Amino acid sequence: MRIGIFGSYASQREGVGSDLDVVIIVKRSNEPFERRGAFFYPLDFPVPVDLLVYTEEEWKKLEEEGLRITKEIRWLTF
């Protein structure tokens, strides 16, 4: 549904050794949170990727709780 970045690349503070922090929002998933990233992880990427995959419902809950990640994310447009 949506893909966004946060952290050093989103704030344009990346440097040597920075990883790309990515959030993917999916409609729903039967997989546990800790296994979802395996379905989306980019194998040939020039920097390490920290990938978090949330369902739409989980992300909405994080937004309601006001977690920092939900405020810092920069959504990509395609």
HELIX and SHEET records of a PDB file:
HELIX    1   1 PHE A   33  ARG A   36  1                                   4    
HELIX    2   2 GLY A   37  PHE A   39  5                                   3    
HELIX    3   3 GLU A   56  GLU A   65  1                                  10    
HELIX    4   4 ARG A   68  GLU A   72  1                                   5    
SHEET    1   A 4 VAL A  49  THR A  55  0                                        
SHEET    2   A 4 LEU A  20  VAL A  26  1                                        
SHEET    3   A 4 ARG A   2  PHE A   6 -1                                        
SHEET    4   A 4 ARG A  74  TRP A  75 -1                                        
END                                                                             
